[in-house]
Amino acid sequence: MRSFSIVKRLTLLYSFGSGFIFIFLAVVLTNAVDNHFYIEAKGVAVNKASSAYNILSEEGVESLNDVSIYKRLLETFENHESLSLWVFDENKNIYFKINEFSIAGYTGADLLEKNTLGFFGEESKFVGFVRNVKVNKETYKIVSVVDLGKYEEFIDSLKNKIFFYVAISMILSGLLGWFSARNGLKSVGLIRNHVYSVTAERLKDKMPDFVVPSEIEELQSAVNDMLERLDESFRKLSDFGADLTHELRTPINNLMIQTEVILRKERDPEEYQTLLFSNMEEYQRLAKTIDDMLFLAKTDRGLVLPNIQFINAKKITEDLIEFYYVLSSEEEIDLKSIGEVSFYGDPLMIRRAVSNLISNAIRHTKSQGSVIVSLEEVDDDILIEVMNTGDPIPDDISLDLFRRFYRVSSDQLSKGHEGYGLGLAIVKAIAAAHGGETSITRKGGYNVFQISIPRS
């Protein structure tokens, strides 16, 4: 089931959130007003009872049957429609009453039963006050009652208006939330439209610069980073295909030409055997190129994970020096190793990297030269250096030597050997798989190819 959009969610959040706040404030306000009127009514009840008390307790008043007393009470209280006032003695003989009314079941007869002094009544309906007064040694009760009905009418009207405005405020808040959310998320639509327009040929087209909220700015930056990674991946894939096509074309053409030539006429078995040996060399070159390309493709995708073991690098270099001894002797090159380190790494991958460096060094070292494999630990890094005598490597090509299929031109070669252009690229990939890096420097008449791997 399709969920609500962010705009709808924010609109509802604005509406119900503001509605909850407004309703809460409305309840607090009406309760405060209601409480205020109730306290005010209590004050009125007390004041009116006190006014009657003052009249009746004046000097010279000897009886409540005095007509002048009655007139004064009547003039004082007759204009108060919501006030009922009673004066009676202990025998319930009524001497004065005004505005008799029934409130929540209370009648005049009920008031005669009020023997308790102080306040009485029901909140939100009425409030009354009882006090005694002595006239000529006789005790009388004064009962004043305030009807809260008119107050309630005002409060009900106030509540209706408040809740009406609350409803209007919820609607306006919802519209404001809808407008704010829609306007704030407009940039998301622009990002969506740009993503829809991206193709394999337009991966370099970054998001246009426009003003967006900080949260969306992070999304915009993430999309641009993604496009850069995709562009880099597509570029590597295109380069891989182009390099593979280029490297496979030469040996395949050689095989086709040799086969066509040998098939033009009948030949001796020895000639066929020579052709087969030549073809075998091309097949071996093809197999090695394909293996190396697959290895590099896996390292690019992070699929080659080192089989970490505690390895003795000196043992690996000694085995490789023994392996290359015959080749170095034929070229009259002094091959040796110095130093000793042990660290955690993949022994097969480290062996392959060092082997490629030694093979590359022998290939580019002149007769009577020297190749040295140096092992040392500097700070927290393991340094594996393969150094060879020879002409300095030009600065303009030193950065390209670790690039796959890069080969120096024929006039830059120390000898007539030419590799596949993948050996140093594999060395760089192996170092990266171990969290390290490669570099080329010149030190003491030696070209130094270095692998730096962190011990940790």
C-alpha positions as CSV (number, residue, x, y, z in Angstrom):
1,M,0.0,0.0,0.0
2,R,1.3,3.4,-1.0
3,S,2.2,5.5,2.0
4,F,1.4,9.2,2.5
5,S,3.8,11.7,0.9
6,I,6.0,13.9,3.0
7,V,3.9,16.9,2.1
8,K,0.7,15.2,3.4
9,R,2.5,14.0,6.5
10,L,3.8,17.5,7.3
11,T,0.4,19.1,6.5
12,L,-1.3,16.7,8.9
13,L,1.4,17.2,11.5
14,Y,1.0,21.0,11.3
15,S,-2.8,20.8,11.5
16,F,-3.1,18.3,14.4
17,G,0.0,19.7,16.2
18,S,-1.3,23.3,16.2
19,G,-4.9,22.0,16.9
20,F,-3.6,20.2,20.0
21,I,-1.8,23.3,21.2
22,F,-4.8,25.6,20.5
23,I,-7.3,23.2,22.2
24,F,-5.0,22.9,25.2
25,L,-4.7,26.7,25.5
26,A,-8.5,27.0,25.0
27,V,-9.2,24.6,27.8
28,V,-6.7,26.4,30.1
29,L,-8.3,29.7,29.2
30,T,-11.9,28.7,29.7
31,N,-11.1,27.0,33.0
32,A,-9.3,30.1,34.1
33,V,-12.3,32.3,33.1
34,D,-14.7,29.9,34.8
35,N,-12.7,29.9,38.0
36,H,-12.4,33.7,37.9
37,F,-16.1,34.1,37.7
38,Y,-16.7,31.6,40.4
39,I,-14.3,33.5,42.8
40,E,-16.0,36.8,41.7
41,A,-19.4,35.4,42.5
42,K,-18.2,34.3,46.0
43,G,-17.0,37.8,46.5
44,V,-20.4,39.2,45.5
45,A,-22.2,36.8,47.8
46,V,-20.0,37.9,50.7
47,N,-20.2,41.6,49.9
48,K,-24.0,41.5,49.6
49,A,-24.4,39.6,52.8
50,S,-22.0,42.1,54.5
51,S,-24.0,45.0,53.1
52,A,-27.2,43.5,54.6
53,Y,-25.3,42.9,57.9
54,N,-24.2,46.5,58.0
55,I,-27.7,47.8,57.5
56,L,-29.2,45.5,60.1
57,S,-26.4,46.1,62.7
58,E,-26.6,49.8,62.7
59,E,-27.3,51.6,65.9
60,G,-30.9,52.4,66.4
61,V,-32.3,49.3,64.6
62,E,-34.4,47.5,67.2
63,S,-36.7,45.4,65.0
64,L,-36.7,44.0,61.5
65,N,-40.3,45.0,61.2
66,D,-39.3,48.5,60.7
67,V,-40.5,49.7,57.3
68,S,-37.5,51.9,56.8
69,I,-35.1,48.9,57.2
70,Y,-37.1,47.0,54.6
71,K,-37.0,49.9,52.1
72,R,-33.2,50.3,52.6
73,L,-32.7,46.6,51.9
74,L,-34.9,46.7,48.9
75,E,-33.2,49.7,47.4
76,T,-29.8,48.1,47.9
77,F,-30.6,44.7,46.3
78,E,-33.5,45.1,44.0
79,N,-31.4,45.8,40.8
80,H,-29.3,42.6,41.2
81,E,-31.2,40.0,39.1
82,S,-28.7,37.3,39.7
83,L,-28.7,37.8,43.5
84,S,-31.2,36.3,45.9
85,L,-31.1,37.6,49.5
86,W,-33.0,36.2,52.5
87,V,-33.2,37.3,56.2
88,F,-35.0,35.0,58.7
89,D,-34.9,34.2,62.4
90,E,-34.1,31.0,64.2
91,N,-37.7,30.0,64.0
92,K,-37.6,30.3,60.2
93,N,-39.8,33.4,60.1
94,I,-38.9,35.3,57.0
95,Y,-38.4,39.0,57.4
96,F,-37.0,39.9,54.0
97,K,-36.5,38.2,50.7
98,I,-35.7,39.5,47.2
99,N,-35.4,37.8,43.8
100,E,-36.5,34.3,44.9
101,F,-35.6,31.7,42.3
102,S,-34.9,28.0,42.1
103,I,-31.3,27.1,41.4
104,A,-30.4,23.4,40.9
105,G,-33.2,22.3,43.1
106,Y,-32.7,24.9,45.8
107,T,-35.8,26.8,46.7
108,G,-36.5,29.5,49.3
109,A,-37.7,26.8,51.8
110,D,-34.4,25.0,51.4
111,L,-32.4,28.1,52.3
112,L,-34.3,28.2,55.6
113,E,-32.6,24.9,56.5
114,K,-29.1,26.4,56.1
115,N,-27.7,26.4,59.6
116,T,-24.0,26.2,58.6
117,L,-22.2,29.5,58.4
118,G,-20.0,30.3,55.4
119,F,-20.1,29.2,51.7
120,F,-22.3,26.6,50.1
121,G,-23.5,25.8,46.6
122,E,-22.5,23.9,43.5
123,E,-19.6,25.0,41.3
124,S,-20.7,26.4,37.8
125,K,-24.4,26.6,39.1
126,F,-24.6,28.9,42.1
127,V,-22.7,30.0,45.2
128,G,-24.2,31.1,48.5
129,F,-23.0,32.7,51.8
130,V,-24.6,32.5,55.2
131,R,-23.8,34.8,58.2
132,N,-25.5,35.7,61.5
133,V,-26.5,39.1,62.7
134,K,-27.9,40.2,66.1
135,V,-30.6,42.8,66.3
136,N,-31.8,43.7,69.8
137,K,-30.4,40.5,71.2
138,E,-32.2,38.4,68.6
139,T,-30.1,36.3,66.2
140,Y,-31.0,36.4,62.5
141,K,-29.5,34.6,59.5
142,I,-28.5,36.4,56.3
143,V,-28.4,34.2,53.2
144,S,-27.1,35.6,49.9
145,V,-27.1,33.4,46.8
146,V,-25.5,34.3,43.4
147,D,-26.9,32.6,40.3
148,L,-24.0,31.5,38.0
149,G,-26.3,30.9,35.0
150,K,-25.5,34.2,33.3
151,Y,-21.8,33.6,33.9
152,E,-22.2,30.2,32.3
153,E,-24.0,31.7,29.3
154,F,-21.0,34.0,28.8
155,I,-18.5,31.2,29.2
156,D,-20.4,28.9,26.8
157,S,-20.4,31.7,24.2
158,L,-16.7,32.2,24.8
159,K,-16.0,28.5,24.4
160,N,-17.9,28.3,21.1
161,K,-16.0,31.3,19.7
162,I,-12.7,29.9,20.9
163,F,-13.2,26.4,19.4
164,F,-14.5,28.1,16.2
165,Y,-11.2,30.0,15.9
166,V,-9.3,26.9,16.9
167,A,-10.9,25.1,13.9
168,I,-10.0,28.0,11.6
169,S,-6.4,28.0,13.0
170,M,-6.0,24.3,12.3
171,I,-7.1,24.8,8.7
172,L,-4.8,27.8,8.3
173,S,-1.9,25.9,10.0
174,G,-2.5,23.0,7.6
175,L,-2.4,25.2,4.6
176,L,0.7,26.9,6.0
177,G,2.3,23.4,6.6
178,W,1.3,22.3,3.1
179,F,2.8,25.4,1.5
180,S,6.0,25.2,3.6
181,A,6.5,21.5,2.9
182,R,5.8,21.8,-0.8
183,N,8.1,24.8,-1.1
184,G,10.8,23.2,1.0
185,L,10.7,20.0,-1.0
186,K,10.7,21.7,-4.3
187,S,14.5,21.1,-4.6
188,V,13.9,17.4,-4.2
189,G,11.9,17.5,-7.4
190,L,14.7,19.3,-9.1
191,I,17.1,16.6,-7.9
192,R,14.7,13.9,-9.1
193,N,14.4,15.5,-12.6
194,H,18.2,15.7,-12.8
195,V,18.6,12.0,-11.8
196,Y,16.0,11.0,-14.5
197,S,18.1,12.8,-17.1
198,V,21.4,11.1,-16.2
199,T,22.6,8.5,-18.7
200,A,25.8,6.6,-19.2
201,E,27.0,9.4,-21.5
202,R,26.1,12.2,-19.0
203,L,27.5,10.9,-15.8
204,K,29.8,14.0,-15.6
205,D,26.8,16.3,-15.4
206,K,26.7,17.3,-11.8
207,M,23.7,18.7,-10.0
208,P,23.3,22.4,-10.8
209,D,24.0,24.9,-8.1
210,F,20.8,26.2,-6.6
211,V,19.8,27.4,-3.1
212,V,18.5,24.4,-1.1
213,P,17.9,23.7,2.6
214,S,20.9,22.3,4.5
215,E,19.4,18.8,4.7
216,I,18.7,18.8,1.0
217,E,22.2,20.2,0.4
218,E,23.6,17.0,1.9
219,L,21.5,14.9,-0.5
220,Q,22.6,17.1,-3.4
221,S,26.2,16.5,-2.4
222,A,25.6,12.8,-2.0
223,V,24.1,12.6,-5.5
224,N,27.1,14.4,-7.0
225,D,29.5,12.1,-5.2
226,M,27.5,9.1,-6.5
227,L,27.7,10.4,-10.1
228,E,31.4,10.9,-9.7
229,R,31.8,7.3,-8.5
230,L,29.6,6.0,-11.3
231,D,31.6,8.0,-13.8
232,E,34.9,6.6,-12.5
233,S,33.5,3.1,-12.5
234,F,32.3,3.5,-16.1
235,R,35.6,5.0,-17.1
236,K,37.5,2.0,-15.6
237,L,35.1,-0.4,-17.3
238,S,35.6,1.3,-20.6
239,D,39.4,1.4,-20.1
240,F,39.3,-2.2,-19.1
241,G,37.5,-3.2,-22.3
242,A,39.7,-1.0,-24.5
243,D,42.9,-2.3,-22.9
244,L,41.8,-5.9,-23.1
245,T,40.9,-5.5,-26.7
246,H,44.2,-3.9,-27.5
247,E,46.3,-6.5,-25.6
248,L,44.4,-9.5,-27.1
249,R,44.5,-8.2,-30.6
250,T,48.3,-8.5,-31.1
251,P,48.7,-12.1,-30.0
252,I,45.6,-13.2,-31.9
253,N,46.8,-11.4,-35.0
254,N,50.2,-13.1,-34.6
255,L,48.5,-16.5,-34.3
256,M,46.4,-15.9,-37.4
257,I,49.3,-14.7,-39.5
258,Q,51.6,-17.6,-38.5
259,T,48.8,-20.1,-39.2
260,E,48.0,-18.6,-42.6
261,V,51.6,-18.6,-43.6
262,I,52.2,-22.2,-42.5
263,L,49.1,-23.4,-44.3
264,R,50.0,-21.9,-47.7
265,K,52.1,-25.0,-48.7
266,E,53.1,-28.3,-47.4
267,R,55.9,-28.2,-44.8
268,D,58.2,-30.5,-42.9
269,P,57.1,-31.8,-39.5
270,E,59.9,-29.7,-37.9
271,E,58.3,-26.5,-39.3
272,Y,54.9,-27.4,-37.9
273,Q,56.6,-28.1,-34.6
274,T,58.3,-24.7,-34.6
275,L,54.9,-23.1,-35.3
276,L,53.3,-24.9,-32.5
277,F,56.0,-23.8,-30.1
278,S,55.6,-20.2,-31.2
279,N,51.8,-20.5,-30.8
280,M,52.3,-21.9,-27.4
281,E,54.2,-18.8,-26.4
282,E,51.4,-16.6,-27.6
283,Y,48.8,-18.7,-25.8
284,Q,50.9,-18.4,-22.6
285,R,51.0,-14.6,-23.1
286,L,47.2,-14.5,-23.6
287,A,46.6,-16.6,-20.5
288,K,48.9,-14.5,-18.3
289,T,47.3,-11.2,-19.6
290,I,43.8,-12.5,-19.0
291,D,44.7,-13.7,-15.5
292,D,46.3,-10.4,-14.6
293,M,43.4,-8.4,-16.0
294,L,40.9,-10.5,-13.9
295,F,43.0,-9.9,-10.8
296,L,43.1,-6.2,-11.4
297,A,39.3,-6.1,-12.1
298,K,38.7,-7.9,-8.8
299,T,40.9,-5.5,-6.9
300,D,39.1,-2.5,-8.4
301,R,35.8,-3.9,-7.1
302,G,37.3,-4.8,-3.7
303,L,36.7,-8.6,-4.3
304,V,40.3,-9.6,-3.6
305,L,40.5,-9.8,0.2
306,P,43.9,-10.7,1.6
307,N,44.3,-14.0,3.4
308,I,45.9,-12.4,6.4
309,Q,48.7,-14.5,8.1
310,F,51.8,-13.7,10.1
311,I,54.5,-13.9,7.4
312,N,58.3,-13.7,7.4
313,A,59.1,-11.3,4.5
314,K,62.8,-12.3,4.5
315,K,61.9,-15.9,3.8
316,I,59.8,-14.8,0.8
317,T,62.6,-12.6,-0.6
318,E,65.2,-15.3,-0.2
319,D,63.0,-17.8,-2.1
320,L,62.5,-15.3,-4.9
321,I,66.2,-14.4,-5.1
322,E,66.9,-18.1,-5.5
323,F,64.3,-18.3,-8.2
324,Y,65.7,-15.4,-10.2
325,Y,69.3,-16.3,-9.6
326,V,69.8,-18.0,-12.9
327,L,68.2,-15.1,-14.8
328,S,70.3,-12.5,-12.9
329,S,73.5,-14.5,-13.4
330,E,72.9,-14.7,-17.2
331,E,72.5,-10.9,-17.2
332,E,75.6,-10.5,-14.9
333,I,73.5,-8.7,-12.3
334,D,74.2,-8.8,-8.6
335,L,70.9,-9.8,-6.8
336,K,70.7,-9.8,-3.0
337,S,68.5,-8.9,-0.1
338,I,69.1,-6.9,3.1
339,G,67.1,-6.5,6.3
340,E,64.4,-8.6,7.9
341,V,60.7,-7.9,8.9
342,S,57.7,-9.9,9.8
343,F,54.1,-8.7,9.7
344,Y,50.6,-9.7,9.0
345,G,49.6,-10.0,5.3
346,D,48.7,-12.3,2.5
347,P,51.9,-14.3,1.8
348,L,50.9,-15.3,-1.8
349,M,50.0,-11.7,-2.7
350,I,53.1,-10.2,-1.1
351,R,55.2,-12.8,-3.0
352,R,53.6,-11.9,-6.2
353,A,54.2,-8.1,-5.7
354,V,57.9,-8.6,-4.7
355,S,58.3,-11.0,-7.7
356,N,56.9,-8.4,-10.1
357,L,59.3,-5.8,-8.7
358,I,62.3,-8.0,-8.9
359,S,61.5,-9.1,-12.5
360,N,60.9,-5.5,-13.5
361,A,64.2,-4.5,-11.9
362,I,66.2,-7.2,-13.6
363,R,64.6,-6.3,-16.9
364,H,65.7,-2.7,-16.6
365,T,69.2,-3.1,-15.1
366,K,72.2,-3.1,-17.3
367,S,74.9,-5.8,-17.2
368,Q,77.3,-5.6,-14.2
369,G,74.5,-3.8,-12.4
370,S,72.9,-4.5,-9.0
371,V,69.4,-5.3,-7.7
372,I,68.8,-5.1,-3.9
373,V,65.7,-6.1,-2.0
374,S,65.5,-4.1,1.2
375,L,63.2,-4.9,4.2
376,E,62.8,-2.5,7.1
377,E,60.2,-1.2,9.6
378,V,59.9,2.6,9.9
379,D,57.6,3.9,12.6
380,D,54.5,1.8,12.1
381,D,55.0,1.0,8.5
382,I,56.6,-2.0,6.8
383,L,58.8,-0.9,3.8
384,I,59.6,-3.3,1.0
385,E,62.0,-1.7,-1.4
386,V,63.4,-3.1,-4.6
387,M,66.4,-1.0,-5.8
388,N,68.2,-1.3,-9.1
389,T,71.1,0.6,-10.7
390,G,70.5,2.4,-13.9
391,D,69.6,5.7,-15.5
392,P,67.2,7.8,-13.4
393,I,63.6,7.4,-14.2
394,P,62.2,10.7,-15.8
395,D,59.8,12.6,-13.6
396,D,57.3,12.8,-16.4
397,I,56.8,9.0,-16.5
398,S,57.4,8.0,-12.9
399,L,53.7,8.6,-12.0
400,D,52.5,6.5,-15.0
401,L,54.6,3.4,-14.3
402,F,52.0,1.9,-11.9
403,R,49.2,2.6,-14.5
404,R,48.0,-0.6,-16.2
405,F,49.3,-1.3,-19.7
406,Y,51.7,1.6,-19.5
407,R,55.0,0.7,-21.1
408,V,58.0,3.0,-21.7
409,S,58.9,3.7,-25.4
410,S,61.6,1.7,-27.1
411,D,64.2,4.5,-26.7
412,Q,63.6,4.6,-22.9
413,L,64.1,0.9,-22.4
414,S,67.4,-0.1,-20.8
415,K,67.4,-3.3,-22.7
416,G,65.4,-4.8,-25.4
417,H,62.9,-6.5,-23.0
418,E,59.3,-5.4,-23.1
419,G,56.7,-6.6,-20.6
420,Y,52.9,-6.6,-20.6
421,G,52.5,-3.3,-18.7
422,L,50.5,-5.0,-15.9
423,G,53.2,-6.0,-13.4
424,L,53.5,-2.7,-11.6
425,A,49.8,-2.1,-11.7
426,I,49.4,-5.4,-9.9
427,V,51.9,-4.3,-7.3
428,K,49.9,-1.2,-6.6
429,A,46.7,-3.2,-6.4
430,I,48.2,-5.6,-3.9
431,A,49.6,-2.7,-1.7
432,A,46.1,-1.1,-1.8
433,A,44.5,-4.4,-0.7
434,H,46.8,-4.3,2.4
435,G,45.9,-0.7,3.1
436,G,49.3,0.5,1.7
437,E,50.7,2.5,-1.2
438,T,53.5,2.4,-3.7
439,S,56.1,5.0,-4.8
440,I,59.2,5.6,-6.9
441,T,62.2,7.5,-5.7
442,R,65.9,7.9,-6.6
443,K,68.4,7.2,-3.8
444,G,72.2,6.8,-4.0
445,G,72.4,5.9,-7.7
446,Y,69.5,3.5,-7.4
447,N,65.9,3.6,-8.7
448,V,63.8,2.6,-5.6
449,F,60.4,1.0,-6.1
450,Q,58.8,1.0,-2.6
451,I,55.8,-0.7,-1.1
452,S,54.6,0.8,2.2
453,I,52.2,-1.3,4.3
454,P,50.9,-0.2,7.7
455,R,51.8,-2.8,10.4
456,S,48.3,-2.6,11.9
